[in-house]
Amino acid sequence: MTELTAAEAPAEKMRKPLAEFWRRFKKQKVALTALVFILALVLVAALAPVIAPYSPSEPDYNAVLQGPSAAHWAGTDAYGRDIFSRIIWGARISLAVGFLSVTLGALGGVALGIIAGYYGRWVDSVIMRLADLLLAFPGILLAIAVIAILGPGIVNVIYAVAIFSIPVFARLARGTTLQLKQTVYVDASRAIGVSHRTIMLRHIMPGTLPNVIVYFSMRIGTSILTAAALSFIGLGAQPPSPEWGAMLADGRTYMGVADHLTLFPGLAIFVTVLGFNLFGDGLRDALDPKLRNM
């Protein structure tokens, strides 16, 4: 019995924080609804070939600029393509850009932030001054500058959004690292000869995750919005890609004549960004250490 208890101890330690987090998070009804929406959106994007009633790129010149109807729930565009189908396929692009760009930015930013906070001195100064340099530019302008160098395209949009996400993640990780490196268990690890790399990976990095996860969830919405803005001005996804920002750009020519061309892609962007922001708010409240004793 004792051996079984000892074997189950690590799993029990893992279950308790997760159970406590879920207890707090499920009280956030708005955030819980946002999570359900996000999961549903991911499922819809994954099943786009099955769910979408029409091809996202095949034109139908017999159904040009039709309004919403039973046959075309969101109407059709100037080439007769079904708007609803294109929005479903566009969810794949927007979610991919959001997740991939923020993941790259988080990996780079957290690594740099931990290194800066742990080693301090000139290492901290160099990394943080570079971060300040990037933060001096508005995010969209920095992304446009990166796209101007790399060229237009959805892959380069991912790189651009990742680059301007790095400094914020670096600052979050650095702030937590400055606190954690002064703790007793880190001092004890140094005293017994544990390598700096192991200390950073095993003792410091896990402590940075709550803040990083919250910002990660919110940053996805910002990244989707930025990618849509870049596509809108012709620097992101190129026609005939069913990306939401590109669809807005195509539809602006017909505003006042066929408003559904901009209405539905705009709603898709709005609801998706709002969902990620509300989910991030719920994560922040659930993970905030100040609220754990409430």
Protein Blocks (a to p, Z undefined) as FASTA:
>chain_A
ZZmmmmmmmmmmmmmmmmmmmmmmmmmmmlmmmmmmmmmmmmmmmmmmmmpmbdfkbccf
klghiacdfklmnopafkopafklmmmmmmmmmmmmmmmmmmmmmmmmmmmmmmmmmngm
mllmmmmmmmmmmmmpcfklmmmmmmmmnogcjklmmmmmmmmmmmmmmmmmmmmmmmmm
mpmklmmmmmnopafklmmmmmmmmmmmmmmmmmmmmmmmmmmmmmmmmmmnopaccdfb
fbfklmmmmmmmmgojlmmlmmmmmmmmmmmmmmmmmmmmmmmmmmmmklmmZZ
